[in-house]
Amino acid sequence: MNSNNTPVALVTGANGGMGREITRALLRSGYRVVVSCRPGKRGLDFYNLLSQEFGSDRVDYLDMDLSCEISVRDAARRLLEKESRLDVLVNNAGMLGWKPEVNKKGYEMHNMVNCLGPMLFTWLLKPILGRGSRIVNTVSVMIRVGRIPPHFPYPPEKFDRFKQYACSKLALTLLSLRLAQLWKEDGITVNMTDPGIVNTPIIRLHKWIDPLTDVFFRPVIRQAPRGAATAIFLSLDPSVEGKTATLFKDCRAVRLSSRVLDDPGGADLWSFFITLLSYGDQQ
């Protein structure tokens, strides 16, 4: 429980490349940070490392599997039992899979991990979000080519990893905009960051071309610190206080195209999300 005035932040995917940068920036800025990672050794190792660097009183750990609705709800419940405030929530975790996958409900995995899981988690944390709280959702340049299909969030007949990634990030963008308007009167801001193409394991193709990618492609794309810079800016910078429903890239506001805003499949997204909220713990 946060018994003093120390601000509290939570970063999902905290042990990834950008997640590490965001987490350390928040810690250096005086926040107590809850590092949220998939269950397993990697997340715990990062938590233990941060505890040694910054002190165990500055860091907490929350395991969560964004592909599983029960895990998301359980993580939110555990956090609400422990915390009384949350000043910054960075939904940084994401995936770019290389084969067709669905979760136990039959939802396509990108749609769950990149969109529905983070949105559900955010919604459930409303009791500890207050005026001035900032939500930062990580989207992608790929939203420009994304489309919301009629069968969302279920899988398509033919799997294309990049189309699924773009679809999931577009869905996250549209739901973020709706949530921003809904919570605006409460003083809770919801903004999005486009980190660009960043040198992280997410871009691995799991094909023969990977070694060539490592040699020729990775050195010229963004490294994790630059990819994380806009999320850090949105989390901490006074200049964006009160700003909401906006996409940022390179720490600057970016205008969303009508192609994104007027996606015909977006009309049913919010209705589906509200239905998801009503499912409770049934999975």
QUINORWO-V754274 format. One record per residue. RES is the residue in one small letter. SS is DSSP state (hx for helix, st for strand, lp for the rest). Layout:
# QUINORWO-V754274
((RES	SS) (RES	SS))
This chain:
# QUINORWO-V754274
((m	lp) (n	lp) (s	lp) (n	lp) (n	lp) (t	lp) (p	lp) (v	st) (a	st) (l	st) (v	st) (t	st) (g	lp) (a	lp) (n	lp) (g	lp) (g	hx) (m	hx) (g	hx) (r	hx) (e	hx) (i	hx) (t	hx) (r	hx) (a	hx) (l	hx) (l	hx) (r	hx) (s	lp) (g	lp) (y	lp) (r	st) (v	st) (v	st) (v	st) (s	st) (c	st) (r	lp) (p	lp) (g	lp) (k	hx) (r	hx) (g	hx) (l	hx) (d	hx) (f	hx) (y	hx) (n	hx) (l	hx) (l	hx) (s	hx) (q	hx) (e	hx) (f	hx) (g	lp) (s	lp) (d	lp) (r	lp) (v	st) (d	st) (y	st) (l	st) (d	st) (m	lp) (d	lp) (l	lp) (s	lp) (c	lp) (e	hx) (i	hx) (s	hx) (v	hx) (r	hx) (d	hx) (a	hx) (a	hx) (r	hx) (r	hx) (l	hx) (l	hx) (e	hx) (k	hx) (e	lp) (s	lp) (r	lp) (l	lp) (d	lp) (v	st) (l	st) (v	st) (n	st) (n	lp) (a	lp) (g	lp) (m	lp) (l	lp) (g	lp) (w	lp) (k	lp) (p	lp) (e	lp) (v	st) (n	lp) (k	lp) (k	lp) (g	lp) (y	st) (e	st) (m	hx) (h	hx) (n	hx) (m	hx) (v	hx) (n	hx) (c	hx) (l	hx) (g	hx) (p	hx) (m	hx) (l	hx) (f	hx) (t	hx) (w	hx) (l	hx) (l	lp) (k	hx) (p	hx) (i	hx) (l	lp) (g	lp) (r	lp) (g	lp) (s	lp) (r	st) (i	st) (v	st) (n	st) (t	st) (v	lp) (s	lp) (v	hx) (m	hx) (i	hx) (r	hx) (v	hx) (g	lp) (r	lp) (i	lp) (p	lp) (p	lp) (h	lp) (f	lp) (p	lp) (y	st) (p	lp) (p	lp) (e	lp) (k	lp) (f	lp) (d	lp) (r	hx) (f	hx) (k	hx) (q	hx) (y	hx) (a	hx) (c	hx) (s	hx) (k	hx) (l	hx) (a	hx) (l	hx) (t	hx) (l	hx) (l	hx) (s	hx) (l	hx) (r	hx) (l	hx) (a	hx) (q	hx) (l	hx) (w	hx) (k	hx) (e	hx) (d	hx) (g	lp) (i	lp) (t	st) (v	st) (n	st) (m	st) (t	st) (d	lp) (p	lp) (g	lp) (i	lp) (v	st) (n	lp) (t	lp) (p	hx) (i	hx) (i	hx) (r	lp) (l	lp) (h	lp) (k	lp) (w	lp) (i	lp) (d	hx) (p	hx) (l	hx) (t	hx) (d	hx) (v	hx) (f	hx) (f	hx) (r	hx) (p	hx) (v	hx) (i	lp) (r	st) (q	lp) (a	hx) (p	hx) (r	hx) (g	hx) (a	hx) (a	hx) (t	hx) (a	hx) (i	hx) (f	hx) (l	hx) (s	hx) (l	hx) (d	lp) (p	hx) (s	hx) (v	hx) (e	lp) (g	lp) (k	lp) (t	lp) (a	lp) (t	lp) (l	st) (f	st) (k	st) (d	lp) (c	lp) (r	st) (a	st) (v	st) (r	lp) (l	lp) (s	lp) (s	hx) (r	hx) (v	hx) (l	hx) (d	lp) (d	lp) (p	hx) (g	hx) (g	hx) (a	hx) (d	hx) (l	hx) (w	hx) (s	hx) (f	hx) (f	hx) (i	hx) (t	hx) (l	hx) (l	hx) (s	lp) (y	lp) (g	lp) (d	lp) (q	lp) (q	lp))
